Amino acid sequence: MRGILTTLMFLGLASSKTPASDLVEIAARNAKQASEALRRSNVTMHAWLKRADPVTGLLPRTGENPNWVVRDSAADLYPFMVLASRFTEPPLYHGAMRDILRREVLQTTRVGRLSDDLQPGGKGFVYPTVDLDRIIFGSSEYVKDGLVPITELLGETPWYHRMRGIASDIIANAPYKSRSGRLPSNSAEINGNMLQLLSRLYWKTGDETYLDQVIAIADFYFLEMLPATGYLPVHIWNLEKREAIQSLFVFSDHGNEIVGGLSEACVLVQYKRPEKAKQYREPFVRMIDRVLEVGRNADGVWVTSVEVPSGKVSDARHAHCWGYMFNAIYTAWMITGDEKYRDAVRHAIAGVTRKPAYLFDETGAGRKWGSNAYSDSIEGALVLLNRLPNPQTDEALDVAVRKFFDRQRPDGIIEDWYGDGNFIRTSLMYAFRKTQGAYVMPWNTGVHVGAVSDGGGVLLYLSTERAWTGRLYFDYPRHRDHWNLAVNYPRLNEWPEWFTVEHDRPYRVQVGDSAPVVYLGADLVSGLRLSLPSDGQVVVQVSRGK
């Protein structure tokens, strides 16, 4: 053990006060937790694959509703089955999941490449007539909540190209007219969805069509609506009368998307359209200050909704997705440098850690938690902890995830609705936190990998229940390589980057007691080949440099 500690100190993974055995113990515990998360994701994926309609090949909305519903089945269930298959059963990823995509395109597209809900058994569309608002809403949910996460994690895939097609046709069919240009919707949720999607697509592609639509939406909110509403976005707006249809701002899901979307637009124009950045800065800051002023409870966590323009709280229950809108607050700190915004995020993290009712169901939580509430709270915390580490919050998350996992039935179903896909998503995100972004192929329930980061390096622990030969893969800066983002700002539906390697830089790797070997990051991304005997275990230590 003394030799391991000496090596860890050499690699910058431990100080003289950090016992190497503690690091290995943490990594081993993380391996068990990550393995369980992957196994549970795989079981849920198979449970829902069994429910695919034998005629259409598509997935039901719930156990009782057999329809393929774009805003639900496509947005919240299917994409995370895709990701579970990619990391646990690649043959399904290349086979059944691609087949569902093909069937979805061939059978559900109704307005250009925009989809509508489909009945099972070859009975056709659920609705006899086209409703563009319904179709754009469903499609915006599909791209933002389903296809964006796939692209964040995997880069260019067939699902990325499906996303681009939908985005282009939402723009082409945008039905609402404002002084700033045509808009996809009069709803803050849908416009927020589109700002998030199109900002990232413009970073990726440089296609001016995407940027033009981002600016049309951002102009509408920053220059038209917000000055008239006390800088609180209205949930639904009448563009002809220029007045609210629903005078609320919703801090929870299905409302808060607009603040995150506008923050992404501000980052984008700061780099791509400086004249717009100057124009947006004041209304953006005033909006952020206003939501912080009226939208938080005593613990610094968001309430559910407030009235506009008064800011009076209309629903004081805390928003389960408390972390999502703090992405925008943190981004405000990145844009302005004003520490009060980062402090607000820290305050919220501390409040959530201090009161477990914000992370999981317990007496006094205020309402019964479903699986989706767990997903919202856990994922929001993970994205923020990636920027502002807090060991006490990590410990609280472990408790929340234990309760979350315990909701799964023996057959893999969680609550028998499309939200079971979010169970997969959250489990995968938690697994990558426990492995620092690393994973093994081939995966099976008897191979376990966990990691702990310290001092700029990483220590990984692998164990096997039966003989295994495969590769250990490392993460890389996906925000740059997949999206061309100039800065890794926190955003909805990202997959946090923990330990990443640069393709063209050297890394010193020691496997067990073998002599250290220097690899390029590209070698580690392509996978470090390993073999372990039955009941084998090994510590892999990685540091930057020669």
Order of alpha helices (4+ residues) and beta strands (2+ residues): alpha-alpha-alpha-alpha-alpha-beta-beta-alpha-alpha-alpha-beta-beta-alpha-alpha-beta-beta-beta-alpha-alpha-beta-beta-alpha-alpha-alpha-alpha-alpha-beta-beta-beta-beta-alpha-beta-beta-alpha-beta-beta
